[in-house]
Structures are given as C-alpha cells and as structure tokens.
Amino acid sequence: MAAVNTMEKKLAEYKCDTNEALCLKLVRFPEDVEDDSTTFHPEYSHQIYGDDEVAFGYKGLQIQLFYTAGNLSTLFKVKYSSKVTEVFDCVEPDDIEGKIREIVPAGFTCNADDFSSLLEKEANFKPFGTLLHTYTVHSEEAGELTYQIHKVQTPDFTCPGFLEYHERLQTFLMWFIETASFIDADDDRWDFFLVFEKYNKDGETLYATVGYMTVYNYYVYPDKTRPRVSQMLILPPFQGEGHGAQLLEAVHRFYCSLPKVQDITAEDPSDSYVKLRDFVLVKFCQGLQSFSADKLHLGFSADMAKEAQDKLKINKKHARRVYEILRLRATDMSDEEQARAFRLEVKKRLFGPYRKNQRELTKMRKCLRPEELVSHMDQMDTQTQHEELEKSYQGVVEDYRRIIERIATQA
C-alpha cells in the first residue's frame, strides 16, 4: 500500500491545470512574444481537456497559442520541463497536441521565425465587410483609441479570406464560453459583426481584432425575419472597456433599420449578456413617449409594448424588463407607498413560475396518490416560495440599480 501511495504522489507531479497551462496572446509587436504581461489564460478548457480541466504526463506544461493581432495567424507550441515517459516507461501522457489540433484550423505554424514573418504581413490586413460604426475610447496610457464595427454576411465573395479568418477567431469560444460550439459559416442566414481597434506601428495604420458577434436570421411567417444572437465575445485584453455595449448597440440599430425584422432575440443568453442587453435597451427606450416618467407609475402598458416593438424591434418580454428598470429609476424608494407599489409590480412578474406550480398542484390532487402528493407539495412549500420570491426580487433590484448607475455615468 505504501508503494502504491508513493507511486500516486510521483504521478501527481505530472498533472497540470490546463487553464493555467494554456497561454493565449494577441501579438502586435515582436517583443510581445516574450512579454508575459500580454499573456492571458482561458476561463474554461473542459471541452478540450475534460471536466476536471487537467492534463497528465508533463511537468511545467505550457501550451502556447499566439495570434497575430489582426489576421489571427497562429503560432502553436507545446513546452514542458519533463515528461512522464522519461521516468515511467509504462505510463502514457495525454495527447496534448492532438486535442488542440482538433479545434485549431490548419495553417498554423510551430516555428517562431515563421510566426515573425507572419507578423510582418499584418500591415496588409484590413477589416472584412462593411463599416457600420466608429467610436473612440479614452485610455490613460494611449489617449484616444479608435474602434470600428464591421458587418459581414456569408457567403460573401467580396471578403476573400474571411471564412478562414473566422475559423481562427471562433477557436476563442472554446476558452471563454462554457457551452460553446462552432457554427457552419457557409449558411447564408448568418451575419457576422466584427470589432477592430486601429493602431499605429512604424507610421502605418494597423488593425487588431477586439471581438465579434454572430447572428442567425430566422424566418417568421409570412414575410419577416427574427435575428437571434448566437455568440458574442469580447477578447480578454479588451474587456471592461465598453466594447460589448458598443457592439450590441450597433447591431441593434442595424436591424432596427430593416423593415422586415420582427424583433431581435438571443439564443440561451448568459446572465452577463442579459445585463448588457438591459443596459442597451434602456438607453434606447428612455426616450420613447410611452416610457416617459409620468406614465411609468401607471404600470406596464400595451402602448409600451407596441412602441418598443414598432420602433426598436424589442419584444414584449424585454420591454417589460426595460419598464421595470425605468420605473425603479423614477421611484422614490424611501417613500413607503411608492416602494411597495414597485415591489408588488416586479413580484407579480416574478411570481409567474410559482403560479404555474400551483396550477400543476391542483391537477395533481386529482390523479396522485396521497403519498405522491405529499412529496410534490413539499417541493412547492408556500414559505419556501415566498423566500425564493423575495430573494429573486432583491437580485433583480440589485442588477437594475447597477444599470441605472451605469447610465447615469454616461449622461
């Protein structure tokens, strides 16, 4: 037994956290390659290396995936200080390289000199597609930085090289979206929205990839479409700078300009996306007549739903959330009567799932045996429902307040 434990300890030395071992980089200048401050790491690696996100067989493992900042030409290298086969003949290490090759498209290099040559060609890279929007962000270090949002629709033969570029770009999804999957970019119902930063290198203007969004256009009978956001990612070096809001605003304005668009939705949105969408939609809706302050205390109305739909392609569910945020902003929460009215208005919406449970319970009383009914009643305990409802309400208000504060800072 002692020998087994000793062996296990020795083998444990050859386990590496793949989120730490994976080193990602967007390279603009040759010196970036050796600059650790430009390296970032995945949030997730389970889709490649399993649920435990561990690689076995190496000490000091480093998996390098370096990309030129614009065209995303790729350097792929695996480094380690020692390998388990150097000590234990009968133990096989994980196939680190093979798993990466499954997601990184062909055309990458494993040679640093070749990568340097690709970096020199970055001056030839220009953003794909049609320019939709230009904006600036102030940086303490670099001053005013300029960004552009471009739109590409496939198959678009005016954009040679885009499909190959997109294959490289979407590899980032695996590392930063928990349930990400690749898409078939040949389907002509896809729209792509790309964000680029303009920067200067040796007197030339170059472009760096910042992030992107994919949108699928569903058919709505008889003659409408429903754009649905599928994926959205701002790359880590650019997060927290407002690019997500700029991108979502530009995309929303684009679809609002198309008469055949019914409304704009998102596929399985994350909590962070929902908060971002709330922020953008509130900015849009706060200027609508039906959402004026004097009408908010009258409750959510059909006029609000219709104006949001007609003018901004916002569906009723999203318009309702916008109404609640704007009503909170217009409510004096220190006034007990106003606060109570707002609380009841929000809880009325949140109570929907619990009301559904009550209807189901009524049906169950007619067909379940007593012991089965008791089991289900325990799951729907009224006190628990009230506690969960209050918890949900407090969470919603906290999220709403953050949005209101963010909008105030931009006023």
C-alpha positions in Angstrom: 0.0 0.0 0.0 2.8 2.4 0.8 4.4 1.7 -2.5 1.1 2.5 -4.3 0.8 5.8 -2.4 4.3 6.7 -3.3 3.7 6.0 -6.9 0.5 8.1 -6.9 2.3 11.0 -5.4 5.0 10.8 -8.1 2.5 10.6 -10.8 0.5 13.5 -9.3 3.6 15.7 -10.0 2.8 15.2 -13.7 -0.7 16.7 -13.6 -1.2 20.3 -14.8 -4.2 22.7 -14.6 -5.0 23.2 -18.3 -6.4 26.7 -17.7 -3.1 27.7 -16.3 -1.0 25.8 -18.9 -2.8 27.4 -21.8 -1.1 30.7 -22.7 -3.0 32.9 -25.2 -1.7 36.0 -26.8 -2.6 38.7 -29.3 0.7 39.8 -30.8 1.2 43.3 -32.3 5.0 43.8 -31.9 7.8 41.2 -31.9 8.6 42.0 -28.3 5.1 40.9 -27.3 6.0 37.2 -27.8 8.3 37.2 -24.7 6.3 39.7 -22.7 4.4 37.8 -20.0 2.2 40.8 -19.4 0.5 40.3 -22.8 -0.5 36.7 -22.0 -4.0 35.7 -20.9 -5.5 32.4 -20.0 -8.8 30.6 -20.6 -11.8 30.6 -18.3 -12.7 27.1 -19.5 -10.8 24.2 -21.1 -13.2 21.3 -20.2 -14.5 20.9 -23.8 -10.9 20.0 -24.9 -9.3 18.5 -21.8 -12.3 17.0 -19.9 -14.4 18.2 -17.0 -11.5 18.2 -14.5 -9.5 20.5 -16.8 -6.3 18.6 -16.1 -3.6 17.3 -18.4 -1.5 14.4 -17.3 2.1 13.5 -18.3 4.0 16.7 -18.1 5.8 19.0 -15.6 5.9 22.7 -16.3 3.5 22.4 -19.1 2.9 25.4 -21.3 0.6 25.3 -24.3 1.2 28.4 -26.4 -1.5 29.7 -28.8 -0.2 33.0 -30.0 -2.1 35.0 -32.6 -1.2 38.0 -34.7 -3.5 40.8 -33.5 -5.3 41.4 -36.8 -5.4 38.4 -39.1 -5.1 35.9 -36.2 -2.3 33.9 -37.9 -1.4 31.3 -35.3 1.7 30.0 -33.5 1.1 26.7 -31.7 3.9 25.3 -29.5 3.9 22.9 -26.5 6.7 23.3 -23.9 7.4 21.3 -20.7 10.3 20.7 -18.3 9.9 16.9 -18.2 7.6 14.2 -19.5 6.3 11.2 -17.5 7.8 8.7 -20.0 11.3 9.9 -19.0 10.7 8.4 -15.6 8.0 5.7 -16.0 8.2 3.6 -19.2 4.7 2.1 -18.8 2.7 5.3 -18.4 1.3 7.2 -21.3 0.9 11.0 -21.2 -2.2 12.8 -22.6 -2.1 13.7 -26.3 -1.9 17.5 -25.6 -1.1 18.5 -29.2 -3.7 16.2 -30.8 -6.6 17.8 -28.8 -5.6 21.3 -29.8 -5.3 20.3 -33.4 -8.9 19.2 -33.3 -10.0 22.9 -32.9 -7.2 25.0 -34.4 -7.6 25.1 -38.2 -4.8 24.1 -40.5 -2.3 26.7 -41.5 -0.8 27.5 -38.1 3.0 27.4 -37.6 5.0 25.8 -34.9 8.1 27.9 -35.7 8.8 31.2 -34.0 10.7 32.6 -37.0 7.8 31.8 -39.4 5.5 33.5 -36.9 7.6 36.6 -37.0 7.3 36.6 -40.8 3.5 36.4 -40.5 3.6 39.3 -38.0 5.4 41.5 -40.6 2.5 40.9 -43.0 0.0 42.4 -40.6 0.2 45.8 -42.3 -1.6 44.1 -45.2 -4.6 43.1 -43.1 -7.7 45.2 -43.4 -11.1 44.6 -41.7 -13.6 42.5 -43.5 -17.0 43.6 -44.6 -18.9 46.9 -44.4 -18.2 49.6 -41.9 -21.2 50.1 -39.6 -19.9 52.3 -36.7 -16.8 54.0 -35.5 -16.2 55.1 -31.9 -13.4 56.2 -29.6 -12.4 55.1 -26.1 -10.1 57.1 -23.9 -7.1 55.3 -22.5 -4.9 56.7 -19.7 -1.8 55.2 -21.4 -2.5 55.7 -25.1 -5.1 58.6 -25.2 -8.0 58.4 -27.6 -8.2 55.0 -29.3 -10.4 54.4 -32.4 -12.5 51.3 -33.0 -14.6 50.1 -35.9 -17.5 47.7 -36.1 -17.9 45.9 -39.5 -20.6 43.6 -40.8 -20.0 40.5 -43.0 -22.7 38.3 -44.4 -21.8 34.9 -45.8 -21.2 33.6 -48.3 -19.8 37.0 -49.2 -17.3 36.7 -52.0 -16.3 40.3 -51.6 -14.5 39.2 -48.5 -11.7 36.8 -49.6 -10.1 35.1 -46.6 -13.0 35.8 -44.2 -14.1 32.1 -43.7 -10.5 31.1 -42.9 -10.2 34.1 -40.5 -13.5 33.2 -38.8 -12.3 29.6 -38.3 -9.3 31.1 -36.4 -11.4 33.6 -34.5 -14.0 31.1 -33.2 -11.3 29.0 -31.5 -11.5 31.6 -28.7 -15.1 30.5 -28.0 -13.9 27.2 -26.5 -11.9 29.0 -23.9 -14.4 31.7 -22.9 -17.9 30.4 -23.4 -18.8 27.4 -21.3 -21.1 25.6 -23.7 -19.6 27.0 -27.0 -19.8 25.2 -30.3 -18.6 26.1 -33.8 -21.0 27.2 -36.5 -21.4 26.5 -40.2 -20.4 29.8 -41.6 -21.4 28.7 -45.2 -25.1 29.1 -44.2 -26.2 32.4 -45.8 -28.5 33.2 -42.9 -25.5 34.1 -40.7 -24.5 37.7 -40.1 -21.1 38.5 -38.5 -20.3 41.7 -36.7 -16.6 42.3 -36.0 -14.9 44.9 -33.8 -11.4 46.2 -34.6 -9.0 48.6 -33.0 -7.0 51.0 -35.2 -3.4 51.4 -34.0 -0.1 52.7 -35.3 3.0 50.7 -36.0 6.1 52.3 -37.6 3.9 55.1 -39.1 1.4 52.7 -40.6 -2.2 52.1 -39.5 -2.9 48.5 -38.5 -6.0 46.8 -37.1 -6.4 44.5 -34.1 -9.3 42.1 -33.6 -11.2 43.1 -30.5 -14.3 40.8 -30.6 -17.3 39.7 -32.5 -20.9 38.6 -32.6 -22.7 36.1 -34.8 -26.4 36.4 -35.5 -28.7 33.9 -37.3 -31.7 35.2 -39.2 -34.8 33.0 -38.6 -37.8 33.2 -40.9 -41.0 34.4 -39.4 -44.3 33.8 -41.3 -45.3 35.4 -43.6 -42.5 37.8 -44.6 -40.4 38.7 -41.5 -37.1 37.6 -40.0 -36.1 37.3 -36.4 -32.3 37.9 -35.9 -31.1 35.8 -33.0 -27.8 36.5 -31.4 -25.9 33.2 -31.2 -22.4 34.1 -29.9 -20.8 37.2 -28.6 -17.2 37.6 -27.3 -15.0 40.5 -26.5 -11.5 39.2 -26.2 -10.0 39.4 -22.7 -7.4 42.2 -23.3 -10.3 44.5 -24.3 -12.9 43.5 -21.7 -14.2 46.1 -19.3 -13.8 49.0 -21.8 -17.4 49.2 -23.1 -16.9 47.4 -26.4 -19.7 44.9 -25.7 -22.3 47.7 -25.3 -21.0 49.5 -28.4 -21.2 46.3 -30.4 -24.7 45.4 -29.2 -26.0 49.0 -29.8 -24.6 49.0 -33.4 -26.1 45.6 -34.1 -29.5 46.6 -32.7 -29.5 49.8 -34.7 -28.6 47.9 -37.9 -31.6 45.5 -37.5 -33.9 48.3 -36.5 -33.2 49.9 -39.9 -34.6 46.8 -41.7 -38.3 46.8 -42.2 -38.6 43.0 -42.5 -37.1 42.4 -39.0 -39.8 41.4 -36.5 -37.7 41.6 -33.3 -34.2 40.7 -32.0 -33.6 37.9 -29.6 -30.7 35.8 -28.2 -30.1 32.1 -28.0 -29.6 30.9 -24.4 -28.2 34.2 -23.2 -25.8 34.3 -20.2 -26.5 36.4 -17.2 -23.8 38.9 -18.3 -25.4 39.2 -21.8 -28.9 39.8 -20.3 -27.4 42.6 -18.1 -25.7 44.1 -21.1 -28.9 43.9 -23.2 -30.9 45.5 -20.4 -28.4 48.4 -20.4 -28.6 49.0 -24.1 -32.4 48.6 -24.4 -32.9 51.1 -21.5 -30.7 53.6 -23.3 -32.9 53.2 -26.4 -36.3 53.2 -24.7 -35.8 56.0 -22.2 -36.5 58.5 -25.0 -39.8 56.9 -26.1 -43.0 58.7 -25.3 -44.8 55.7 -23.8 -41.9 55.2 -21.3 -41.9 58.8 -20.1 -41.7 59.3 -16.3 -45.4 60.4 -15.9 -46.5 57.1 -17.4 -44.2 54.7 -15.6 -46.2 54.7 -12.3 -49.4 53.6 -14.2 -47.9 50.2 -14.9 -46.6 48.3 -17.9 -48.9 49.1 -20.8 -49.8 47.8 -24.3 -48.6 51.2 -25.6 -45.1 50.5 -24.2 -45.0 47.0 -25.7 -46.2 48.3 -29.1 -43.9 51.3 -29.3 -40.9 49.2 -28.3 -41.8 46.6 -30.9 -42.6 49.1 -33.7 -39.7 51.5 -33.3 -36.9 49.4 -31.7 -37.8 45.7 -32.6 -37.9 44.9 -28.9 -40.3 42.1 -27.9 -42.8 42.3 -25.1 -40.7 40.3 -22.6 -37.7 42.6 -23.0 -39.8 45.7 -23.0 -41.2 44.7 -19.6 -37.7 44.5 -18.1 -36.9 47.9 -19.5 -40.1 49.3 -18.0 -39.2 47.9 -14.6 -35.7 49.5 -14.7 -37.0 52.9 -15.7 -39.8 52.7 -13.1 -37.2 51.9 -10.4 -35.2 55.0 -11.6 -38.4 57.1 -11.3 -39.4 55.7 -7.9 -38.5 57.2 -4.6 -37.7 54.0 -2.7 -37.6 56.0 0.6 -41.3 56.6 0.1 -43.0 53.5 1.6 -46.1 53.7 -0.7 -44.0 54.1 -3.9 -41.6 51.4 -2.9 -44.4 49.0 -2.1 -46.1 49.6 -5.4 -42.9 49.0 -7.3 -42.1 45.8 -5.3 -45.6 44.4 -6.0 -45.3 45.2 -9.7 -42.0 43.3 -10.0 -43.0 40.4 -7.8 -46.2 40.0 -9.9 -44.0 39.1 -12.9 -41.6 37.0 -10.9 -44.5 35.0 -9.3 -45.4 33.6 -12.7 -43.5 30.3 -12.3 -44.9 29.8 -8.8 -48.4 30.4 -10.0 -47.8 27.7 -12.7 -46.7 25.3 -9.9 -49.9 26.0 -8.1 -52.0 25.1 -11.2 -50.0 21.9 -11.6 -50.6 21.1 -7.9 -54.3 21.4 -8.5 -54.1 19.0 -11.3 -52.0 16.6 -9.2 -54.6 16.5 -6.5 -57.0 14.7 -8.9 -54.6 12.0 -10.1 -51.9 11.3 -7.5 -51.9 9.0 -4.5 -51.7 10.8 -1.1 -48.0 9.9 -0.5 -47.1 11.1 -4.0 -49.0 14.4 -3.4 -47.2 15.0 -0.2 -43.9 14.6 -2.0 -44.8 17.2 -4.6 -46.3 19.6 -2.0 -43.0 19.5 -0.1 -41.3 20.8 -3.3 -43.8 23.6 -3.6 -43.9 24.7 0.1 -45.5 28.1 0.3 -43.0 29.5 2.8 -40.1 28.4 0.5 -41.8 30.1 -2.5 -42.1 33.4 -0.6 -38.4 33.2 0.4 -37.3 32.4 -3.1 -39.5 35.2 -4.5 -38.0 37.7 -2.1 -34.5 36.5 -3.0 -35.3 36.8 -6.7 -36.7 40.3 -6.2 -33.6 41.5 -4.3 -31.3 40.1 -7.0 -33.4 41.8 -9.8 -33.3 45.2 -8.0 -29.6 44.9 -7.4 -29.0 44.3 -11.1 -31.4 47.1 -12.1 -29.5 49.6 -9.8 -26.2 48.8 -11.5 -27.7 49.5 -14.9 -29.2 52.8 -13.6 -25.9 53.8 -12.2 -24.1 53.0 -15.4 -26.5 55.0 -17.5 -26.1 58.0 -15.0 -22.3 58.0 -15.5 -22.8 58.3 -19.3 -25.4 61.0 -19.1 
